[in-house]
Amino acid sequence: MESVSPTLINLIIFVLAIYVGYHVVWTVTPALHTPLMAVTNAISAIVIVGAMLAAALTETTLGRTMGALAVALAAVNVFGGFLVTRRMLEMFRKKDRKAPAKAQGDQA
């Protein structure tokens, strides 16, 4: 029996991760979206650290380039995640009430 190619195994894992991720994200209730975004920002920050380590420990130019690209993409993901989280939190902020306007005849 021949062994299965590691590339095929990685592709199967990738497709399964997409499938599970899609179903997990779409079943989250709207009340949990903000905490979920905060957690994904933390995970992306860990990805940045891992990408920096991978880029620093590799010896080839291609590996360092891919590591630098991974750091850049994860940084964009973190930055965008914080922007989305801030916008979501602003939706729950209480609106300031405007002071009642004075009537035209009240000015002295």
Backbone as CSV, one residue per row, in Angstrom:
resi,resn,N_x,N_y,N_z,CA_x,CA_y,CA_z,C_x,C_y,C_z
1,MET,0.845,-1.177,0.000,0.000,0.000,0.000,0.894,1.244,0.000
2,GLU,0.628,2.140,-0.939,1.417,3.372,-1.016,0.977,4.356,0.050
3,SER,1.926,5.135,0.505,1.568,6.159,1.476,0.941,7.352,0.756
4,VAL,0.124,8.074,1.478,-0.568,9.224,0.913,0.380,10.423,0.938
5,SER,0.314,11.210,-0.093,1.187,12.382,-0.211,0.904,13.382,0.918
6,PRO,1.942,13.922,1.540,1.726,14.933,2.583,0.996,16.178,2.055
7,THR,1.191,16.504,0.776,0.486,17.648,0.188,-1.015,17.396,0.162
8,LEU,-1.407,16.188,-0.170,-2.825,15.834,-0.195,-3.426,15.876,1.214
9,ILE,-2.696,15.402,2.184,-3.169,15.450,3.576,-3.342,16.901,4.025
10,ASN,-2.365,17.755,3.703,-2.471,19.170,4.059,-3.645,19.837,3.354
11,LEU,-3.902,19.483,2.109,-5.037,20.036,1.375,-6.359,19.604,2.002
12,ILE,-6.456,18.352,2.411,-7.668,17.862,3.059,-7.903,18.589,4.383
13,ILE,-6.854,18.788,5.162,-6.974,19.519,6.432,-7.414,20.956,6.172
14,PHE,-6.859,21.581,5.142,-7.218,22.956,4.799,-8.692,23.065,4.420
15,VAL,-9.171,22.154,3.594,-10.577,22.177,3.174,-11.491,21.918,4.367
16,LEU,-11.149,20.990,5.225,-11.953,20.733,6.415,-11.968,21.932,7.358
17,ALA,-10.841,22.621,7.483,-10.780,23.813,8.336,-11.686,24.914,7.785
18,ILE,-11.717,25.067,6.470,-12.613,26.052,5.856,-14.064,25.682,6.140
19,TYR,-14.414,24.422,5.966,-15.790,23.958,6.188,-16.217,24.173,7.641
20,VAL,-15.400,23.741,8.573,-15.738,23.881,9.994,-15.779,25.359,10.387
21,GLY,-14.808,26.140,9.918,-14.785,27.562,10.230,-16.015,28.283,9.722
22,TYR,-16.445,27.955,8.511,-17.652,28.565,7.939,-18.863,28.281,8.807
23,HIS,-19.039,27.036,9.199,-20.211,26.678,10.004,-20.139,27.239,11.420
24,VAL,-18.962,27.323,11.981,-18.826,27.886,13.329,-19.146,29.371,13.327
25,VAL,-18.621,30.102,12.352,-18.827,31.549,12.316,-20.291,31.901,12.045
26,TRP,-20.947,31.187,11.165,-22.320,31.538,10.814,-23.338,31.107,11.851
27,THR,-22.947,30.293,12.825,-23.898,29.900,13.872,-23.721,30.711,15.153
28,VAL,-22.801,31.673,15.163,-22.590,32.504,16.350,-23.712,33.530,16.446
29,THR,-24.280,33.683,17.634,-25.329,34.681,17.824,-24.722,36.081,17.755
30,PRO,-25.487,37.072,17.314,-24.952,38.436,17.184,-24.386,39.008,18.481
31,ALA,-24.900,38.588,19.627,-24.407,39.109,20.907,-22.972,38.676,21.186
32,LEU,-22.516,37.604,20.559,-21.168,37.095,20.812,-20.146,37.525,19.763
33,HIS,-20.557,38.296,18.771,-19.626,38.668,17.711,-18.467,39.512,18.230
34,THR,-18.744,40.479,19.123,-17.678,41.349,19.618,-16.648,40.571,20.434
35,PRO,-17.061,39.739,21.415,-16.036,38.953,22.123,-15.292,37.989,21.202
36,LEU,-15.971,37.443,20.213,-15.315,36.533,19.276,-14.258,37.268,18.459
37,MET,-14.548,38.497,18.053,-13.563,39.293,17.316,-12.346,39.580,18.188
38,ALA,-12.567,39.858,19.472,-11.444,40.128,20.365,-10.544,38.900,20.494
39,VAL,-11.153,37.728,20.551,-10.371,36.489,20.658,-9.600,36.228,19.369
40,THR,-10.230,36.466,18.224,-9.519,36.241,16.965,-8.378,37.233,16.795
41,ASN,-8.517,38.448,17.337,-7.399,39.397,17.302,-6.228,38.865,18.122
42,ALA,-6.523,38.277,19.262,-5.460,37.711,20.095,-4.786,36.537,19.385
43,ILE,-5.564,35.719,18.716,-4.999,34.586,17.978,-4.120,35.091,16.834
44,SER,-4.573,36.133,16.147,-3.771,36.693,15.059,-2.464,37.277,15.583
45,ALA,-2.491,37.830,16.783,-1.251,38.344,17.376,-0.270,37.198,17.634
46,ILE,-0.784,36.053,18.035,0.067,34.884,18.231,0.616,34.404,16.885
47,VAL,-0.188,34.512,15.835,0.268,34.139,14.495,1.428,35.033,14.061
48,ILE,1.369,36.324,14.415,2.460,37.240,14.077,3.759,36.771,14.736
49,VAL,3.676,36.400,15.999,4.873,35.933,16.707,5.413,34.660,16.049
50,GLY,4.533,33.729,15.718,4.957,32.504,15.048,5.569,32.763,13.685
51,ALA,4.996,33.700,12.942,5.536,34.035,11.621,6.905,34.693,11.741
52,MET,7.078,35.535,12.759,8.396,36.155,12.963,9.443,35.096,13.307
53,LEU,9.064,34.138,14.163,10.000,33.062,14.504,10.335,32.206,13.285
54,ALA,9.310,31.884,12.496,9.541,31.065,11.308,10.427,31.787,10.305
55,ALA,10.203,33.096,10.137,11.019,33.856,9.190,12.458,33.982,9.684
56,ALA,12.627,34.109,10.993,13.981,34.277,11.534,14.774,32.974,11.502
57,LEU,14.100,31.849,11.654,14.808,30.572,11.750,15.068,29.903,10.404
58,THR,14.438,30.399,9.346,14.642,29.778,8.045,15.940,30.271,7.420
59,GLU,16.480,29.475,6.520,17.766,29.810,5.919,17.654,30.236,4.461
60,THR,16.506,30.005,3.840,16.364,30.344,2.428,15.699,31.707,2.266
61,THR,15.950,32.311,1.126,15.348,33.611,0.825,13.834,33.477,0.664
62,LEU,13.397,32.404,0.028,11.961,32.182,-0.150,11.270,32.047,1.199
63,GLY,11.880,31.327,2.117,11.297,31.162,3.445,11.182,32.482,4.192
64,ARG,12.211,33.301,4.101,12.171,34.610,4.774,11.133,35.520,4.130
65,THR,11.028,35.450,2.803,10.027,36.256,2.109,8.621,35.829,2.515
66,MET,8.387,34.529,2.549,7.065,34.029,2.955,6.778,34.373,4.414
67,GLY,7.791,34.319,5.263,7.619,34.696,6.662,7.276,36.167,6.811
68,ALA,7.967,37.022,6.048,7.674,38.457,6.084,6.268,38.725,5.562
69,LEU,5.860,38.005,4.529,4.498,38.147,4.002,3.470,37.700,5.037
70,ALA,3.771,36.621,5.743,2.860,36.145,6.795,2.743,37.164,7.919
71,VAL,3.849,37.793,8.297,3.809,38.835,9.337,2.956,40.001,8.861
72,ALA,3.152,40.429,7.621,2.391,41.570,7.091,0.901,41.262,7.029
73,LEU,0.534,40.093,6.540,-0.887,39.744,6.437,-1.533,39.589,7.805
74,ALA,-0.828,39.002,8.747,-1.377,38.866,10.101,-1.527,40.233,10.761
75,ALA,-0.591,41.157,10.495,-0.702,42.506,11.051,-1.911,43.235,10.474
76,VAL,-2.148,43.081,9.180,-3.344,43.670,8.571,-4.598,43.069,9.186
77,ASN,-4.579,41.774,9.444,-5.721,41.101,10.054,-5.989,41.638,11.459
78,VAL,-4.941,41.819,12.248,-5.112,42.349,13.607,-5.645,43.774,13.555
79,PHE,-5.048,44.606,12.716,-5.466,46.006,12.605,-6.927,46.097,12.171
80,GLY,-7.289,45.346,11.137,-8.679,45.346,10.673,-9.629,44.802,11.717
81,GLY,-9.200,43.789,12.452,-10.043,43.226,13.503,-10.323,44.223,14.607
82,PHE,-9.303,45.003,14.985,-9.531,46.019,16.010,-10.458,47.119,15.503
83,LEU,-10.356,47.479,14.223,-11.277,48.476,13.667,-12.713,47.971,13.688
84,VAL,-12.907,46.724,13.285,-14.254,46.148,13.279,-14.794,46.034,14.706
85,THR,-13.952,45.610,15.640,-14.387,45.500,17.034,-14.789,46.857,17.576
86,ARG,-14.027,47.896,17.266,-14.375,49.234,17.746,-15.703,49.700,17.167
87,ARG,-15.917,49.438,15.892,-17.200,49.827,15.278,-18.362,49.063,15.894
88,MET,-18.140,47.791,16.204,-19.208,46.999,16.818,-19.516,47.502,18.227
89,LEU,-18.479,47.868,18.973,-18.705,48.385,20.324,-19.404,49.738,20.301
90,GLU,-19.165,50.545,19.273,-19.846,51.831,19.156,-21.338,51.654,18.948
91,MET,-21.758,50.541,18.377,-23.192,50.294,18.186,-23.899,50.130,19.523
92,PHE,-23.190,49.644,20.539,-23.804,49.416,21.837,-23.669,50.607,22.774
93,ARG,-22.917,51.636,22.369,-22.717,52.810,23.204,-24.001,53.631,23.246
94,LYS,-24.313,54.176,24.418,-25.507,55.009,24.556,-25.292,56.314,23.812
95,LYS,-26.348,56.757,23.177,-26.291,58.003,22.436,-26.421,59.177,23.405
96,ASP,-25.640,60.248,23.176,-25.763,61.456,23.983,-27.017,62.213,23.549
97,ARG,-27.773,62.664,24.538,-28.974,63.436,24.214,-28.580,64.887,24.009
98,LYS,-29.187,65.470,22.994,-28.910,66.869,22.721,-29.711,67.732,23.687
99,ALA,-29.138,68.876,24.054,-29.842,69.818,24.937,-31.032,70.385,24.160
100,PRO,-32.171,70.557,24.865,-33.347,71.083,24.158,-33.060,72.496,23.641
101,ALA,-33.492,72.738,22.423,-33.264,74.040,21.799,-34.161,75.090,22.458
102,LYS,-33.623,76.294,22.640,-34.400,77.387,23.232,-35.395,77.900,22.182
103,ALA,-36.512,78.319,22.682,-37.524,78.906,21.794,-37.035,80.273,21.328
104,GLN,-37.484,80.713,20.171,-37.030,81.967,19.598,-37.441,83.154,20.474
105,GLY,-38.569,83.105,21.128,-39.050,84.233,21.918,-38.378,84.302,23.290
106,ASP,-37.638,83.278,23.721,-37.029,83.252,25.049,-35.730,84.041,25.121
107,GLN,-35.155,84.435,24.014,-33.869,85.135,24.025,-34.070,86.539,24.537
108,ALA,-33.238,86.962,25.496,-33.390,88.296,26.068,-32.137,89.095,25.887
